[in-house]
Amino acid sequence: MFLTFSAEFKNIFLKFMITLIISVFVIGYTAIAFEHNIKINKTASALITGVICWMIYILFSVDKHLVNEELLLHLGDISSILFFLMGAMTIVELIDSYNGFEVITEKITQTNKRSLLWIIGILSFFLSAVLDNLTTTIVMVSLLRKLIKDHDTRLFYVGIVVIAANAGGAWTPIGDVTTTMLWIGGQISAFNIMKGLFLPSFISMAVPLIVLSFTMKGDVKRPVVAAESYKMLSRNQQLFIFILGISMLIMVPIFKTLTHLPPFMGMMLGVSIMWIVTEIMHRHHTGKDEEHAKRTLVSVLTRIDLPSILFFLGILLAIAGLEVSGVLGDLAVFMDEKIGNINSIVISIGLASAVIDNVPLVAATQGMYDMAQFPMDHYLWEFLAYCAGTGGSILIIGSAAGVAAMGMEKINFFWYVKKISWLALIGYLAGAVYYMLEYLFSHGAFYH
């Protein structure tokens, strides 16, 4: 497939191509990591990185048609993830436009710091499992602003939200992008990932809460919040949209199990059902009604986070370029030779996700290991879902949830390192140890 003047020239061209692709990827990823320093949006860096990686690959290839076929094949897998995320974002944004999440927030009346800590942690954990860690973080940070007046006190709770949301997202196929990627890729099944990772994920959240419970005392002061009015909305409408939206999200894994169609099809079904229902609810309103216009699904679609969708497109294209050029295969061989132990490899990937976004790490791992050797629901894939999902909590920039919290509450990077990182780390390691011990007791030996 590659240019073939002689075996020697072929090797030279191949090594040069791989060097170029790796260099472009490293430069692109550095630009993503230092987005705020260089003042260039990470989405632009990701897109240009993905395109250039494929451009280098096709320029060094003889069979251009085959390269295009490889690209379209990978684009099919990537698109299924993107459409899934778009559908999920749309449903959540629609619920929020009806103020549906108030159904949860108004029920929290606790002011004791220790009790509130557990309420916020457990709520974030389970809400993230149903929605996703990013959405949950946004909702919970907004909630905390209504519950805690003092900013410094609130930051501790925001840190716990990040840990709990990432932990909660790891054990369900719709709770975290990386778990979704493994589910869509066929590496894990919905029931087994929920059964296998619930306790490890819960432990990774509970351990930091237990530690903090010994130090947090007293009550929180609540801010005075002006009552908000929601024209045209009855309490029943808010509750109905909330229940309908959550039901559509929960329906997705059930839909996949029953029909064997990709998850994004179930998500699109959910979007279409909510679209029809909301149109029927407000079919008597005129187009000039501004309050109604804000809640139409057409309006909601303009508010979803499209830059994030394009960011995933760019980074996944770049990872696909590394895969088809053989870089990931070589990396897998290198890790097996130098590290060897699967537990050490996966735990290292989880720790790396605190620095490097877990999406490309998981995408890279999917390309590194063959499903013929590691089939669906294999120990490797389940442990990877846990480590990649929870390891990102160790640093504020290691997960989408952390980045969102950082932006909303202006959290200082080094404050998080000093106050929260060690809690996230011990929770991460505690859950990992539990998962390995669970395998030991059920199989009589650690997995190697």
NORWOGI-V600792 format. One record per backbone hydrogen bond with DSSP energy under -1.0 kcal/mol. NH is the residue of the N-H (numbers start at 1). CO is the residue of the C=O. If there is no record, write none. Layout:
# NORWOGI-V600792
nh=NH co=CO
nh=NH co=CO
This chain:
# NORWOGI-V600792
nh=10 co=6
nh=11 co=7
nh=12 co=8
nh=13 co=9
nh=14 co=10
nh=15 co=11
nh=16 co=12
nh=17 co=13
nh=18 co=14
nh=19 co=15
nh=20 co=16
nh=21 co=17
nh=22 co=18
nh=23 co=19
nh=24 co=20
nh=25 co=21
nh=26 co=22
nh=27 co=23
nh=28 co=24
nh=29 co=25
nh=30 co=26
nh=31 co=27
nh=32 co=28
nh=33 co=29
nh=34 co=30
nh=35 co=32
nh=38 co=34
nh=39 co=35
nh=40 co=35
nh=45 co=41
nh=46 co=42
nh=47 co=43
nh=48 co=44
nh=49 co=45
nh=50 co=46
nh=51 co=47
nh=52 co=48
nh=53 co=49
nh=54 co=50
nh=55 co=51
nh=56 co=52
nh=57 co=53
nh=58 co=54
nh=59 co=55
nh=60 co=56
nh=61 co=58
nh=62 co=1
nh=64 co=62
nh=67 co=63
nh=68 co=64
nh=69 co=65
nh=70 co=66
nh=71 co=67
nh=72 co=68
nh=73 co=69
nh=74 co=70
nh=75 co=71
nh=76 co=72
nh=77 co=73
nh=78 co=74
nh=79 co=75
nh=80 co=76
nh=81 co=77
nh=82 co=78
nh=83 co=79
nh=84 co=80
nh=85 co=81
nh=86 co=82
nh=87 co=83
nh=88 co=84
nh=89 co=85
nh=90 co=86
nh=91 co=87
nh=92 co=88
nh=93 co=89
nh=94 co=90
nh=95 co=91
nh=96 co=92
nh=97 co=93
nh=98 co=94
nh=99 co=96
nh=100 co=95
nh=102 co=99
nh=103 co=100
nh=104 co=101
nh=105 co=101
nh=106 co=102
nh=107 co=104
nh=108 co=105
nh=113 co=218
nh=116 co=112
nh=117 co=113
nh=118 co=114
nh=119 co=115
nh=120 co=116
nh=121 co=117
nh=122 co=118
nh=123 co=119
nh=124 co=120
nh=125 co=121
nh=126 co=122
nh=127 co=123
nh=128 co=124
nh=129 co=125
nh=130 co=126
nh=131 co=127
nh=133 co=175
nh=136 co=132
nh=137 co=133
nh=138 co=134
nh=139 co=135
nh=140 co=136
nh=141 co=137
nh=142 co=138
nh=143 co=139
nh=144 co=140
nh=145 co=141
nh=146 co=143
nh=148 co=144
nh=149 co=221
nh=154 co=150
nh=155 co=151
nh=157 co=153
nh=158 co=154
nh=159 co=155
nh=160 co=156
nh=161 co=157
nh=162 co=158
nh=163 co=159
nh=164 co=160
nh=165 co=161
nh=166 co=162
nh=167 co=163
nh=168 co=164
nh=169 co=165
nh=175 co=172
nh=180 co=176
nh=181 co=177
nh=182 co=178
nh=183 co=179
nh=184 co=180
nh=185 co=181
nh=186 co=183
nh=187 co=182
nh=188 co=182
nh=193 co=189
nh=194 co=190
nh=195 co=191
nh=196 co=192
nh=197 co=193
nh=198 co=194
nh=201 co=197
nh=202 co=198
nh=203 co=199
nh=204 co=200
nh=205 co=201
nh=206 co=202
nh=207 co=203
nh=209 co=205
nh=210 co=206
nh=211 co=207
nh=212 co=208
nh=213 co=209
nh=214 co=211
nh=215 co=212
nh=216 co=212
nh=220 co=111
nh=233 co=230
nh=238 co=234
nh=239 co=235
nh=240 co=236
nh=241 co=237
nh=242 co=238
nh=243 co=239
nh=244 co=240
nh=245 co=241
nh=246 co=242
nh=247 co=243
nh=248 co=244
nh=249 co=245
nh=250 co=246
nh=251 co=247
nh=255 co=251
nh=256 co=252
nh=257 co=253
nh=258 co=254
nh=259 co=255
nh=260 co=256
nh=265 co=262
nh=267 co=263
nh=268 co=264
nh=269 co=265
nh=270 co=266
nh=271 co=267
nh=272 co=268
nh=273 co=269
nh=274 co=270
nh=275 co=271
nh=276 co=272
nh=277 co=273
nh=278 co=274
nh=279 co=275
nh=280 co=276
nh=281 co=277
nh=282 co=278
nh=283 co=280
nh=285 co=282
nh=289 co=286
nh=293 co=289
nh=294 co=290
nh=295 co=292
nh=300 co=296
nh=301 co=297
nh=303 co=300
nh=306 co=304
nh=309 co=305
nh=310 co=306
nh=311 co=307
nh=312 co=308
nh=313 co=309
nh=314 co=310
nh=315 co=311
nh=316 co=312
nh=317 co=313
nh=318 co=314
nh=319 co=315
nh=320 co=316
nh=321 co=317
nh=322 co=318
nh=323 co=319
nh=324 co=320
nh=325 co=321
nh=326 co=323
nh=327 co=322
nh=328 co=322
nh=330 co=326
nh=331 co=327
nh=332 co=328
nh=333 co=329
nh=334 co=330
nh=335 co=331
nh=336 co=332
nh=337 co=333
nh=338 co=334
nh=339 co=335
nh=340 co=335
nh=341 co=339
nh=345 co=341
nh=346 co=342
nh=347 co=343
nh=348 co=344
nh=349 co=345
nh=350 co=346
nh=351 co=347
nh=352 co=348
nh=353 co=349
nh=354 co=351
nh=355 co=352
nh=356 co=352
nh=361 co=357
nh=362 co=358
nh=363 co=359
nh=364 co=360
nh=365 co=361
nh=366 co=362
nh=367 co=363
nh=368 co=364
nh=369 co=365
nh=374 co=370
nh=377 co=187
nh=378 co=375
nh=382 co=378
nh=383 co=379
nh=384 co=380
nh=385 co=381
nh=386 co=382
nh=387 co=383
nh=388 co=384
nh=389 co=385
nh=390 co=386
nh=391 co=387
nh=393 co=390
nh=394 co=391
nh=398 co=395
nh=403 co=399
nh=404 co=400
nh=405 co=401
nh=406 co=402
nh=407 co=403
nh=408 co=404
nh=409 co=405
nh=416 co=412
nh=417 co=413
nh=418 co=414
nh=419 co=415
nh=420 co=416
nh=421 co=416
nh=424 co=420
nh=425 co=421
nh=426 co=422
nh=427 co=423
nh=428 co=424
nh=429 co=425
nh=430 co=426
nh=431 co=427
nh=432 co=428
nh=433 co=429
nh=434 co=430
nh=435 co=431
nh=436 co=432
nh=437 co=433
nh=438 co=434
nh=439 co=435
nh=440 co=436
nh=441 co=437
nh=442 co=438
nh=443 co=439
nh=444 co=440
